[in-house]
Amino acid sequence: MLILTTSHGASHRRASLALQKAVSEAAPDAAVEVVDAIRRCARWFRAYYDSYEIPLRYWPSLWRRIEDYQHQQPSTGPGWLYRLGARPLFGYFQNFDPDVVVATEVGVCELAAMCKREARASFYLAALELMDFNRAWVQSEVDLYSVVHRDLGTELILAGAPASKVVVTGMPIDPAYAHLPDRSTVQARLGVRTDLPLLLVLFGGTGHGNPDQITTELKRVRAPFQTVFIAGRNKRLEKQLRGFCARQPDWRALGWVTNMHEWMKAADLLLTKPGGGTVMEAAACGLPLLAFDPLPGNEERTCAWLEKWRAGIWLRSPADVSSTIERLLSHRGELVQLAERSRSLSRPHAAAELARMLLASGLKSRQLGA
């Protein structure tokens, strides 16, 4: 099995690694590799593929228009360009000779479908849509569309995907979320006060965000609470947050953590950028999510889904941070309802279920090929 991912956003890699772990547990003898597909392409193609970061960083409104247009098109880029740039990747496919290929990003799915079509390969191709609908997911070579929610499945079907191929599996997340410890035990282990609600503030794996803006708003909240900031791998951000916390009682700053499931289980409220993986991990913990500062395009659409499902709140301005937290901490009934709706999205066993499905399909594909 070959699981294709990209470095664009942490959700793709986290879902890939969760699925790899589940496959390895279900079939220890299976050869399953997680590969950054774009890193296997020509160097000039990588530069082209990563060029979206320029408007995203320096002209977000332009990227929003580009991305909104692009995600309704039948392809994310010119076929001839993809074919030329992906020659090294196609060679890797031929050498690996997979029974199953899983694509976790839409452009990567196009490349895998192109390889399957032009090489007349027989591998089983699964598209793992991680809350990032794009019409280009719909490729005739795809055998299975794995989606997080039925609403996302409906989008794919309306875009032309056969309904028989669309399955609501949930998003693969770390198996630790399927076996969460008792909340009081976790709180004691983490040194969390049990007499104050805990706000967890995440800046993503790379530590992206505006800490000054967030901490300024948090100081305006009058209701008592405690806060833990997790800066990811951004050492500079971690140092900055530690400076803020030194002046505030019940504030704590951490860097990269390997027990995020425990922090989510211990928390009462989550303030974060709305990456798909974070949304599903929070749901597994029944943790209400406040989405702040989404990237233009897909993350904004994720915020819209959260609002439709009433499983989170999209904070559209900095002032919404303090006012919303104040309201939720003062009216616990609304907080409890948010937690229940968040938990309704939970599919903590998604990785194991999808692994079993793909292993069975891969075995059938191998038998047919033989």
C-alpha positions in Angstrom: 0.0 0.0 0.0 1.3 3.4 -1.0 -0.2 6.4 0.9 0.5 9.7 -0.9 0.6 12.9 1.1 2.0 16.4 0.7 3.6 19.0 3.0 0.7 21.3 2.4 -1.0 21.5 5.8 -0.4 19.1 8.7 -3.7 17.2 8.2 -2.6 15.3 5.2 0.5 13.9 6.9 -1.3 13.2 10.2 -4.1 11.3 8.5 -1.5 9.4 6.4 0.5 8.3 9.4 -2.7 7.3 11.3 -3.8 5.2 8.4 -0.3 3.7 8.1 -0.4 2.7 11.8 -3.8 1.2 11.5 -2.9 -0.8 8.4 0.3 -2.1 10.1 -1.7 -3.2 13.1 -4.3 -4.9 11.1 -1.8 -6.6 8.7 1.7 -6.7 10.2 3.2 -8.3 7.0 1.8 -5.6 4.7 4.3 -3.2 3.1 2.8 0.2 3.6 4.7 3.4 2.8 3.8 7.1 3.4 5.3 9.2 0.6 5.3 13.0 0.0 4.3 12.7 -3.6 5.4 16.2 -4.6 8.9 15.6 -3.2 9.1 12.7 -5.6 8.4 14.9 -8.6 10.8 17.0 -10.6 12.4 19.9 -8.7 10.9 22.6 -11.0 7.5 21.0 -10.5 7.8 21.2 -6.7 8.5 25.0 -7.1 5.4 25.3 -9.3 3.2 23.3 -6.9 4.4 25.3 -3.9 4.0 28.7 -5.6 0.5 29.1 -4.0 2.3 30.1 -0.8 3.3 33.5 -2.4 -0.2 34.9 -2.8 -1.4 33.1 0.3 1.2 34.9 2.4 1.4 38.3 0.6 -2.0 38.7 -1.0 -4.6 36.5 0.8 -7.6 38.1 -1.0 -6.1 37.2 -4.4 -5.5 33.6 -3.3 -9.1 33.4 -2.0 -10.4 34.2 -5.5 -7.9 31.9 -7.2 -8.7 29.0 -4.8 -12.5 29.5 -5.0 -12.3 29.4 -8.8 -9.8 26.5 -8.9 -11.8 24.2 -6.6 -14.7 24.2 -9.0 -12.6 23.2 -12.0 -12.1 19.6 -13.3 -8.4 19.8 -12.8 -6.1 21.8 -10.4 -3.5 22.3 -13.2 -2.6 21.6 -16.8 -2.5 17.9 -17.6 0.7 18.2 -19.8 2.5 20.0 -17.0 1.5 17.4 -14.4 2.5 14.6 -16.7 5.9 16.2 -17.4 6.7 17.1 -13.8 5.6 13.8 -12.3 7.8 11.5 -14.4 10.0 10.7 -11.4 6.9 9.9 -9.3 5.5 7.6 -12.0 8.8 5.8 -12.0 8.5 5.3 -8.3 5.0 3.9 -8.8 6.4 1.4 -11.3 9.2 0.2 -8.9 6.9 0.0 -5.8 4.2 -1.8 -7.8 1.4 -1.1 -5.2 -1.8 -3.1 -4.8 -3.5 0.0 -3.2 -2.8 3.7 -3.5 -4.3 6.2 -1.2 -4.3 9.9 -2.1 -4.8 12.4 0.7 -4.6 15.6 -1.4 -6.5 16.5 -4.6 -3.5 17.3 -6.8 -1.8 14.1 -5.7 -5.1 12.2 -6.5 -4.9 13.6 -10.0 -1.3 12.4 -10.4 -2.2 8.9 -9.1 -5.2 8.7 -11.5 -3.0 9.9 -14.4 -0.4 7.2 -13.6 -3.0 4.5 -13.3 -4.7 5.6 -16.6 -1.5 6.0 -18.7 0.4 3.0 -17.4 -2.8 0.9 -17.4 -2.0 -0.1 -13.8 -4.4 -2.3 -11.8 -3.9 -0.8 -8.4 -6.9 0.1 -6.3 -7.1 3.9 -5.9 -8.7 5.5 -2.9 -9.2 9.2 -2.5 -9.2 10.4 1.1 -10.9 13.8 1.1 -9.9 15.6 4.3 -12.6 18.3 4.4 -11.1 19.9 1.3 -13.7 19.5 -1.5 -12.5 20.1 -5.0 -14.2 19.1 -8.2 -10.9 17.7 -9.4 -11.2 14.8 -6.9 -13.6 13.3 -9.3 -11.5 11.0 -11.5 -12.7 7.9 -13.3 -9.8 5.9 -12.1 -10.7 6.4 -8.4 -12.3 3.3 -6.9 -13.2 4.7 -3.5 -13.9 8.1 -2.1 -13.5 8.2 1.6 -15.2 11.3 3.2 -15.4 12.8 6.6 -19.1 13.6 6.6 -22.1 12.8 4.4 -22.4 16.5 3.4 -19.0 16.3 1.8 -20.0 13.0 0.1 -23.0 14.8 -1.3 -20.7 17.5 -2.8 -18.6 14.8 -4.5 -21.7 13.1 -5.9 -23.1 16.3 -7.3 -19.7 16.9 -8.9 -20.0 13.6 -10.7 -18.6 10.9 -8.4 -20.6 7.7 -8.5 -22.6 7.4 -5.3 -21.6 3.7 -5.1 -18.0 4.7 -4.6 -18.6 7.3 -1.9 -18.3 6.0 1.7 -18.5 8.1 4.9 -15.6 6.7 6.9 -14.5 9.7 8.9 -11.0 11.1 8.9 -8.1 8.8 10.1 -6.8 10.2 13.3 -4.3 8.8 15.8 -5.6 5.6 17.5 -5.0 7.3 20.8 -8.2 9.2 20.3 -10.2 5.9 20.3 -8.9 5.0 23.8 -9.0 8.2 25.7 -8.1 8.1 29.4 -10.5 9.3 32.2 -10.7 13.1 32.3 -9.9 13.5 36.0 -6.9 11.2 35.6 -5.6 13.3 32.7 -6.1 16.5 34.6 -4.1 15.2 37.6 -1.3 14.0 35.3 -1.1 17.3 33.5 -1.3 19.4 36.6 -4.5 21.1 35.5 -6.7 22.9 38.1 -10.1 21.2 38.4 -11.8 24.3 39.8 -11.3 26.4 36.7 -12.4 25.8 33.0 -9.4 25.1 30.8 -9.0 27.0 27.5 -6.6 25.3 25.1 -5.0 27.5 22.4 -3.3 25.9 19.5 -1.1 27.5 16.8 -0.7 24.4 14.6 2.4 22.2 14.2 4.4 25.0 12.7 3.3 27.6 15.2 1.4 30.0 12.9 -0.7 32.9 14.3 -0.8 36.2 16.0 -0.2 35.7 19.7 -0.3 39.4 20.6 -3.8 39.7 19.2 -5.0 36.5 21.0 -3.5 37.3 24.4 -4.8 40.9 24.3 -8.3 39.5 23.8 -8.0 36.9 26.5 -7.0 39.5 29.0 -10.4 41.1 28.4 -12.3 38.0 29.5 -13.7 38.6 33.0 -14.9 35.1 33.8 -12.2 33.0 35.6 -10.4 30.4 33.5 -7.0 28.9 32.9 -5.1 28.7 29.6 -2.6 26.5 28.0 -0.9 27.7 24.8 0.8 25.1 22.5 3.2 26.7 20.1 4.1 23.6 18.1 7.7 23.5 16.7 8.0 27.3 16.6 10.6 28.0 19.3 10.4 31.7 18.8 6.7 31.6 19.4 7.1 29.4 22.4 9.5 31.9 24.0 7.2 34.8 23.2 4.2 32.9 24.8 6.2 32.0 27.9 6.9 35.8 28.3 3.1 36.4 28.2 2.4 33.6 30.7 5.0 34.8 33.2 2.8 37.9 33.8 -0.5 36.0 34.0 -1.6 33.5 36.7 -3.0 30.2 35.4 -1.4 30.7 32.0 1.1 28.1 30.7 3.0 27.9 27.4 4.3 24.7 25.8 6.1 23.8 22.6 5.7 20.6 20.6 3.7 18.0 22.5 3.2 14.3 21.8 0.1 13.9 24.0 -2.3 16.3 22.3 -5.2 13.8 22.9 -4.6 14.3 26.7 -4.7 18.0 26.5 -7.8 18.0 24.4 -9.5 15.6 26.9 -8.5 17.8 29.8 -9.8 21.1 28.1 -13.2 22.7 28.2 -12.8 24.9 25.1 -10.4 25.0 22.1 -9.2 28.1 20.3 -7.4 27.2 17.1 -6.9 27.5 13.4 -9.5 25.1 11.8 -7.4 22.4 10.2 -9.4 19.3 9.3 -7.3 17.0 11.5 -7.7 19.3 14.5 -11.5 19.5 14.0 -11.8 15.7 14.0 -9.5 15.2 17.0 -11.5 17.8 19.0 -14.7 16.0 18.0 -13.3 12.7 19.3 -12.8 14.4 22.7 -16.2 16.2 22.6 -14.2 19.5 22.7 -16.0 22.7 21.6 -14.0 24.5 18.9 -13.6 28.2 18.3 -12.1 28.7 14.8 -9.9 31.8 14.5 -7.9 33.3 11.7 -8.5 30.6 9.0 -6.5 30.6 5.9 -8.4 31.8 2.8 -10.2 29.1 0.8 -10.4 25.6 2.3 -10.0 26.6 6.0 -12.8 29.2 5.6 -15.0 26.5 4.1 -14.2 24.3 7.1 -15.4 27.1 9.3 -18.7 27.2 7.3 -19.1 23.5 7.8 -18.6 23.8 11.5 -21.3 26.5 11.7 -23.7 24.4 9.6 -23.1 21.4 11.9 -23.3 23.7 14.9 -20.2 21.9 16.3 -18.1 25.0 16.6 -18.0 28.8 16.3 -16.2 30.8 13.6 -14.7 33.9 15.2 -14.6 36.4 12.4 -12.9 39.3 14.2 -10.4 39.6 17.1 -13.1 41.2 19.3 -15.2 38.0 18.9 -12.5 36.1 20.8 -13.1 37.7 24.2 -16.9 38.2 23.9 -17.5 34.6 22.8 -15.3 33.0 25.5 -16.9 35.3 28.1 -20.4 34.2 26.9 -19.6 30.5 26.9 -17.9 30.5 30.3 -20.8 32.4 31.8 -23.5 30.3 30.2 -22.3 26.7 30.6 -25.5 25.3 28.9 -24.4 26.6 25.5 -20.9 25.2 26.1 -22.4 21.7 26.9 -24.5 21.8 23.8 -21.5 22.7 21.6 -19.6 19.7 23.2 -22.4 17.3 22.4 -22.6 18.5 18.8 -18.9 18.2 18.5 -18.9 14.7 19.8 -21.6 13.8 17.3 -19.0 14.2 14.5 -16.6 11.8 16.2 -15.4 8.7 14.4 -12.4 7.7 16.5 -12.1 4.3 14.8 -12.0 5.7 11.3 -8.4 4.7 10.6 -9.0 1.1 11.6 -12.2 0.8 9.7 -10.7 2.3 6.5 -7.6 0.1 6.9 -9.7 -3.0 6.9 -11.7 -1.8 3.9 -8.5 -1.0 1.9 -6.8 -4.3 2.8 -9.8 -6.3 1.6 -9.9 -4.2 -1.6 -6.2 -4.6 -2.2 -6.3 -8.4 -1.7 -9.2 -8.6 -4.2 -7.3 -6.4 -6.7 -4.2 -8.6 -6.4 -6.2 -11.7 -7.0 -7.9 -10.2 -10.0 -4.5 -9.1 -11.3 -3.1 -12.6 -10.8 
